[in-house]
Amino acid sequence: MNKRIRISSLLKLNRLNRLTIKRQLYLIYMAVIVVPIVLIGAFLLFYTYHLMVNYYTDMLKSDNHRVRNILFEFTTEVYNISKDIAFTNDVRRTLTGEFDTRQDYMRAVDQNVTLDQYVRAYGEISEINIYTDNPALTDYKQFKRVDEEIAETVWYQKAVSQSNVFWQEIPWEYGYRNSYWNLCLVRKIPLFDSSYNAVLVIHISNDFLRMRVDSDGYLSLLAVDEGPVFYSSDRERYGNALPVFVDYGEPYFQYTGLAEVDGDKCFANVSTFHAYQSDSRVYICTLDGQGYDNIRSILYMCGMVILSALVIPAIMIHFFTNYFTGRVGLLRQEMHKASNQDYELIPTFQGNDELSEAFSDLQVMVFNIKEQEAKVYKAQIKEQELLIRQQEMEFKMLASQINPHFLYNTLETIRMKALKAGDKEVSTAIKLLGKAMRYVLENTGTSFTTLEEELNHVDEYMKIQQLRFGNRIQFGKQIEEGIDLSQYRMLPLILQPVVENAIQHGMDEVDEGGRIVLSVYRREVEGGQVLFIDVDDNGSGMTEEALGKLRNDIEIRDMSRSKSIGLYNINQRMKLYYGDGYRVHIYSELGAGTRVRLMIPTEMRGK
């Protein structure tokens, strides 16, 4: 038996080998791709359709159930209210009373304050009316005299002919040629000692229903018994019959599924609600006009994916077949590219024959050529780097030709001449300038200094500025108690440019009373303790637009910019040396001055 199977398999393979390569590939495509994708795709489409239908119908049932709960809640409450009103002695005495004057009747009606209280206290009630055929009573407040039009209505005749409570949709006109529909509780008020009839009508507020019933994505319609729609999320459906089939003969009719409404298919859920202590049935119809379209769109997309899964491989098989027959020409083309120093070859070459081996040898040769060129390129880069370093060294050598001691001695000679000439102010200015230059030259190229030395340099700088500005600018320092300035290390030459910036820009428009305060304090932040250095001025400040531009300028380098370069350099130095969490922060408000804050770790971190 096994031998026969092997022979049959060999025969099939021989038949397959007799076909051309193109036909073999097409046959494999049909057997391996088309048949499985069609079968699996049909199953997935069917399963997706039922899954989506169940999802939308479940959501529709949930919303319909929500409306049922709302109806049960307020219908029960309104029934209890109607019961209280129907058996209230004040109401019954008013309905059976005989009054000598209209004023006596109006006083009796005014005593029924509970009617107004119910309307005010319960949002679901829009109006309470009591209709009576007592000739002694006239229209006043909630009490209405039954006229011929009222007496001929179905609901009035039904109410006086029975004692049961029922719900009824009643048209209600308002404004000019405008009509509405109200859901109303109707019940007869028993007048045991009188031959007159009285009917209580409690109107349910449509605004209450709209607020409680409406929901996004669903259309809700409500109707009583076989009557028209008394409430709808779509106002145009008021007074019309329900748009879906309802079997009114079935006491507990319910339907969930597809329905055609105005020529469009949608999901519908219809349920029957039996009002509390009443024979009336309220039909709740919930429509989803988008669910069916959504399912259709999803199925369409799935169908397009399945079709793409069939078409795209077919196109690829077709092109691959044509490509396979031109392998020799392709190999020659790649060799020609390599001879012209174009080494971007195709990544793979299909097959396992001599042509493939030749292509592999070509790849090895191209790889070796690229490797040699890479080595040459690296050598050129190193040569260029050496040239740049040599130029930097030459620049430093030229800069170092200026002897700092020559500058100090020259300044000291000028200072002594000024002192002999009796010009102490010039002598003092030269002395301060010499100290400042010495500090700058000594710290150029150094990695750090102490906070104490940096503050001393700021003091020397401010002494020079006060020689220039006099009492126009006052400078002060506030050092937190317990801070040993000599124990804190920091980058050199970063405080003086900040103070200089405050003088140049913050004090530009200040004629007198200028004040610059440098504060040093510590704070605990996430990750440890940080040293804060604030430089505050009481200058004119900046607008939000100018502040935003300045903050951007100190973060982004612009070679064409001539302003804010000092703050940009300080900010970049701090981020490079301490890390991104330590930088320059600027706060300003127009007319309230400017604050520049530097954040420095209490323990120096090298980069």
Secondary structure, 3 states (H helix, E strand, C coil): CHHHHHHHHHHHHHHHHHCCHHHHHHHHHHHHHHHHHHHHHHHHHHHHHHHHHHHHHHHHHHHHHHHHHHHHHHHHHHHHHHHHHHCCHHHHHHHHCCCCCHHHHHHHHHCCHHHHHHHHHCCCEEEEEEEECCCCCCCECCEEECCHHHHCCHHHHHHHCCCCCEEEEEEEEECCCEEEEEEEEEEECCCCCCCCCEEEEEEECHHHHHHHHCECCEEEEEEECCCCEEEECCHHHCCCCCCCCCCCCCCCCCEEEEEEECCEEEEEEEEEEECCCCCCEEEEEEEECCHHHHHHHHHHHHHHHHHHHHHHHHHHHHHHHHHHCCHHHHHHHHHHHHHCCCCCCCCCCCCCCHHHHHHHHHHHHHHHHHHHHHHHHHHHHHHHHHHHHHHHHHHHHHHHCCCHHHHHHHHHHHHHHHHHCCCHHHHHHHHHHHHHHHHHHHHCCCCCEEHHHHHHHHHHHHHHHHHHHHHHEEEEEEECCCCCHHHCEECCCCHHHHHHHHHHHHCCCCCCCEEEEEEEEEEEECCEEEEEEEEEECCCCCCHHHHHHHHHHCCCCCCCCCCCHHHHHHHHHHHHHHCCCCCEEEEEECCCEEEEEEEEECCCCCC
